[in-house]
Amino acid sequence: MHGWAGVLGKVMRPRVLLVSPLRGAISGQNAVTQMVVDSPLSSWWEIAHLEASTAKSNADRARVSWVGLARLSQLLWTLRRALKTFRPQVAWIPLARNRSGFLKFSLLAALCFRHRVRVIAKVGGDDFNLFYIAQTGPVRDVIHSVLGKCAAVLVEAQCLTRQFVGIVPADRIRWAHLGIDAAPFAPPPRSRSARNILFVGHVTQAKGAVDLLAAMPAVSKAIPGARLVMLGEHVRCERSLIHLHDRDAGWRAVKARGANVEAPGILTGPAKRHAFAEADVFCLPSASEGFPVSVLEAMAAGLPLVVTPVGALPEILVDGDGCWFVPYGHPERLAKVLSELLSPTYRFGRQRMGAENRRAVEERFTVEQFAEGVRLALKDVVEG
């Protein structure tokens, strides 16, 4: 990968401008951007990355502020310069499912359209259709107009294409599974009694943090010494409320957590990998998901999963093999499943589930397979 200045003319590969965040608020968008940069796509395409973050924390995302508008103005100016200098055939831009996020996408895409650059709308979640339905008629018209000019909408699993049916022409909806390098997450021997539960994500109601915290007293009663570690940003006020109506529930729940719950915030690098190595079970009981990178990391770490059957998860996982599915909003059921999975009598079951998940990552969700999937999905857009 090269910086966008001075790249023109080096090689005759398709030029792709990656307008996506690597810094700022930590989210799945950052992980996917790094995935593209580290994958063979950087060899097949001439990729220039343009940092697109306009929020320093997830609490600032989907919020309109003067600081945010100033950063957006700077981003638009930088994008205009990059389009003139790098002259890409294609721009890859993340698509959001909230009003301010969609406005940002629309402005970036419009600038690309003006320079006759094809736009790939990269989608990292699910339920865009619910966001669309909740809008007024004029806003829906804008959504139709902007997405109708995009060359492709790229989602992270085949089942996630359903959210754009009737909004985007079917032949423009593409999909490709994510992938990771499993080597850094090699599972360590786990010989002690199982007691550690790991959650990775925004500590919010939407990610299931409230349900998980509500389940912990029952889990602790069944499994003495049970411990929950919650890695992620504590968002004071949730913004994208497609499913939820209590903006402060997640914040209240984590502030009132018990002594056996640790919430150290965001961890990266070796510290994050150590948290996976110390865990016995991974739990992400979200209301909505796309294709969570944290689930791939947990699979690579050889952990059994307890997740909700949302987004791509029913497509990539099989209930009873490497995971147990639980419905969202049922902490009693969640407590029962976690207690059974952590019980001494289920030791070999945990080992079997963890081994199945590690095998699945190594065979189906590598960085190379991600790159090949994206390349095939977008071949006519990028190379046409």
Secondary structure as GFF3:
##gff-version 3
##sequence-region A 1 384
A	DSSP	beta_strand	15	19	.	.	.	ID=ss1
A	DSSP	alpha_helix	28	38	.	.	.	ID=ss2
A	DSSP	alpha_helix	41	44	.	.	.	ID=ss3
A	DSSP	beta_strand	46	50	.	.	.	ID=ss4
A	DSSP	alpha_helix	66	86	.	.	.	ID=ss5
A	DSSP	beta_strand	90	95	.	.	.	ID=ss6
A	DSSP	alpha_helix	99	114	.	.	.	ID=ss7
A	DSSP	beta_strand	118	123	.	.	.	ID=ss8
A	DSSP	alpha_helix	128	133	.	.	.	ID=ss9
A	DSSP	alpha_helix	137	149	.	.	.	ID=ss10
A	DSSP	beta_strand	152	155	.	.	.	ID=ss11
A	DSSP	three_ten_helix	158	164	.	.	.	ID=ss12
A	DSSP	three_ten_helix	170	172	.	.	.	ID=ss13
A	DSSP	beta_strand	173	175	.	.	.	ID=ss14
A	DSSP	three_ten_helix	183	185	.	.	.	ID=ss15
A	DSSP	beta_strand	196	200	.	.	.	ID=ss16
A	DSSP	alpha_helix	209	222	.	.	.	ID=ss17
A	DSSP	beta_strand	227	231	.	.	.	ID=ss18
A	DSSP	alpha_helix	249	255	.	.	.	ID=ss19
A	DSSP	beta_strand	261	265	.	.	.	ID=ss20
A	DSSP	alpha_helix	269	278	.	.	.	ID=ss21
A	DSSP	beta_strand	281	284	.	.	.	ID=ss22
A	DSSP	alpha_helix	293	300	.	.	.	ID=ss23
A	DSSP	beta_strand	305	307	.	.	.	ID=ss24
A	DSSP	alpha_helix	313	316	.	.	.	ID=ss25
A	DSSP	beta_strand	323	325	.	.	.	ID=ss26
A	DSSP	alpha_helix	331	342	.	.	.	ID=ss27
A	DSSP	three_ten_helix	344	346	.	.	.	ID=ss28
A	DSSP	alpha_helix	347	364	.	.	.	ID=ss29
A	DSSP	alpha_helix	367	377	.	.	.	ID=ss30
A	DSSP	alpha_helix	379	382	.	.	.	ID=ss31
###
